[in-house]
Amino acid sequence: MKSDPIVDEVRKVREAHAARFNYDLSAICADLKKKEKDSGHPVVSRRPKLRLKPTGS
């Protein structure tokens, strides 16, 4: 399979970020949430769509 340089770079950055937190998923998520909050960009959180069950009538 041919290597994609962009995908390789993203994986390298992701690996380095995970290593900074000793691969602790809770710490990684907390850091990403902090970065999201500190960015100042609006964050859209969409509620799940309500799926109605057919009534049969």
Residue frames as a rotation matrix with the C-alpha (Angstrom) as fourth column:
MET 1
0.580 0.815 0.000 0.00
0.815 -0.580 0.000 0.00
0.000 0.000 -1.000 0.00
LYS 2
-0.138 -0.615 0.776 1.31
0.568 -0.691 -0.447 3.44
0.811 0.379 0.445 -0.92
SER 3
-0.290 -0.074 -0.954 2.14
0.926 -0.273 -0.260 5.73
-0.242 -0.959 0.148 1.99
ASP 4
0.470 0.493 0.732 0.29
0.590 -0.793 0.155 9.06
0.657 0.359 -0.663 2.19
PRO 5
-0.565 -0.823 0.054 2.54
0.512 -0.401 -0.760 11.80
0.647 -0.402 0.648 3.64
ILE 6
-0.318 0.519 0.794 -0.40
-0.602 -0.757 0.254 13.71
0.733 -0.397 0.553 5.16
VAL 7
0.758 0.599 -0.258 -1.75
-0.233 0.618 0.750 10.63
0.609 -0.509 0.609 6.92
ASP 8
0.188 -0.790 -0.583 1.77
0.731 0.509 -0.454 9.78
0.656 -0.341 0.674 8.10
GLU 9
-0.682 -0.447 0.579 2.18
0.044 -0.815 -0.578 13.28
0.730 -0.369 0.576 9.56
VAL 10
0.163 0.831 0.532 -1.19
-0.720 -0.269 0.640 13.14
0.675 -0.487 0.554 11.34
ARG 11
0.781 0.108 -0.615 -0.30
0.199 0.891 0.409 9.75
0.591 -0.442 0.675 12.83
LYS 12
-0.236 -0.955 -0.183 3.09
0.656 -0.017 -0.755 11.06
0.717 -0.298 0.630 13.96
VAL 13
-0.579 0.094 0.810 1.51
-0.419 -0.886 -0.197 14.08
0.699 -0.454 0.552 15.69
ARG 14
0.522 0.849 0.085 -1.19
-0.577 0.278 0.768 11.90
0.629 -0.450 0.634 17.27
GLU 15
0.509 -0.426 -0.748 1.43
0.543 0.833 -0.105 9.47
0.668 -0.353 0.656 18.55
ALA 16
-0.595 -0.778 0.204 3.53
0.373 -0.491 -0.787 12.29
0.712 -0.392 0.582 20.04
HIS 17
-0.239 0.604 0.760 0.46
-0.698 -0.652 0.298 13.79
0.675 -0.459 0.577 21.72
ALA 18
0.768 0.544 -0.339 -0.52
-0.210 0.713 0.669 10.43
0.606 -0.443 0.661 23.23
ALA 19
0.129 -0.821 -0.557 3.05
0.681 0.481 -0.552 9.84
0.721 -0.308 0.621 24.44
ARG 20
-0.534 -0.299 0.791 3.01
-0.214 -0.857 -0.469 13.21
0.818 -0.420 0.394 26.27
PHE 21
0.065 0.683 0.727 0.21
-0.964 -0.146 0.224 11.81
0.259 -0.715 0.649 28.46
ASN 22
-0.759 -0.486 0.434 1.67
-0.585 0.801 -0.127 8.31
-0.286 -0.351 -0.892 28.80
TYR 23
-0.798 0.466 -0.382 -1.18
-0.097 0.526 0.845 7.00
0.594 0.711 -0.375 26.61
ASP 24
-0.751 0.587 -0.302 -3.73
0.465 0.145 -0.873 7.81
-0.469 -0.796 -0.382 29.36
LEU 25
-0.486 0.609 0.627 -6.98
0.742 -0.092 0.664 8.29
0.462 0.788 -0.407 27.45
SER 26
0.520 0.697 -0.495 -8.60
0.853 -0.450 0.262 10.38
-0.040 -0.559 -0.828 30.21
ALA 27
0.024 -0.611 -0.791 -5.65
0.387 -0.724 0.571 12.78
-0.922 -0.320 0.219 30.26
ILE 28
-0.852 -0.303 0.427 -5.59
0.488 -0.166 0.857 12.99
-0.189 0.938 0.289 26.45
CYS 29
-0.071 0.921 0.382 -9.32
0.865 -0.134 0.484 13.79
0.497 0.365 -0.787 26.32
ALA 30
0.536 0.233 -0.811 -9.01
0.717 -0.633 0.292 16.37
-0.445 -0.738 -0.506 29.10
ASP 31
-0.449 -0.786 -0.425 -6.19
0.335 -0.589 0.735 18.09
-0.828 0.188 0.528 27.19
LEU 32
-0.783 0.195 0.591 -8.17
0.588 -0.079 0.805 18.12
0.204 0.978 -0.053 23.95
LYS 33
0.318 0.944 -0.082 -11.23
0.902 -0.275 0.332 19.55
0.291 -0.179 -0.940 25.72
LYS 34
0.276 -0.314 -0.908 -9.04
0.540 -0.731 0.417 22.26
-0.795 -0.605 -0.032 27.30
LYS 35
-0.799 -0.599 0.048 -7.56
0.342 -0.387 0.856 23.15
-0.494 0.701 0.514 23.90
GLU 36
-0.389 0.756 0.526 -11.07
0.806 0.003 0.592 23.26
0.446 0.655 -0.610 22.44
LYS 37
0.557 0.620 -0.552 -12.25
0.823 -0.500 0.269 25.59
-0.110 -0.604 -0.789 25.22
ASP 38
0.069 -0.652 -0.755 -9.16
0.382 -0.682 0.624 27.83
-0.922 -0.331 0.202 25.01
SER 39
-0.554 -0.348 0.757 -9.36
0.808 -0.002 0.590 28.13
-0.204 0.938 0.282 21.22
GLY 40
-0.621 0.382 -0.684 -12.20
-0.142 -0.913 -0.382 30.65
-0.771 -0.140 0.621 21.35
HIS 41
-0.860 0.341 -0.380 -13.91
-0.373 0.090 0.923 29.00
0.349 0.936 0.050 18.40
PRO 42
-0.021 0.916 0.402 -17.59
-0.985 0.051 -0.167 28.19
-0.174 -0.399 0.900 18.76
VAL 43
-0.970 -0.239 0.035 -18.27
-0.235 0.968 0.088 24.51
-0.055 0.077 -0.995 19.30
VAL 44
-0.111 0.965 -0.239 -21.49
-0.925 -0.012 0.379 23.03
0.363 0.263 0.894 17.98
SER 45
-0.941 -0.069 0.332 -22.92
-0.218 0.874 -0.435 20.16
-0.260 -0.481 -0.837 19.96
ARG 46
-0.383 0.827 -0.411 -25.82
-0.744 -0.013 0.668 18.51
0.548 0.562 0.620 18.20
ARG 47
-0.221 0.425 0.878 -28.37
-0.736 0.517 -0.436 16.49
-0.639 -0.743 0.198 20.09
PRO 48
-0.926 -0.084 0.367 -29.13
0.122 0.855 0.503 13.03
-0.356 0.511 -0.782 18.73
LYS 49
-0.600 0.753 -0.270 -32.06
-0.672 -0.292 0.680 12.86
0.433 0.590 0.681 16.35
LEU 50
-0.347 0.606 0.716 -35.18
-0.594 0.449 -0.667 11.37
-0.726 -0.657 0.204 17.86
ARG 51
-0.870 0.065 -0.488 -36.05
-0.371 0.566 0.736 8.22
0.325 0.822 -0.468 15.95
LEU 52
-0.149 0.915 0.374 -39.74
-0.923 0.007 -0.384 7.49
-0.354 -0.403 0.844 16.09
LYS 53
-0.870 -0.049 0.491 -40.89
0.028 0.989 0.148 3.90
-0.492 0.143 -0.859 15.96
PRO 54
-0.723 0.663 -0.193 -43.62
-0.347 -0.107 0.932 3.13
0.597 0.741 0.307 13.44
THR 55
-0.526 0.609 0.593 -47.02
-0.760 -0.024 -0.650 2.82
-0.382 -0.792 0.476 15.11
GLY 56
-0.915 0.147 0.377 -48.39
0.256 0.931 0.259 0.33
-0.313 0.334 -0.889 12.64
SER 57
0.059 0.997 -0.041 -51.46
0.580 -0.068 -0.812 2.38
-0.813 0.024 -0.582 11.83
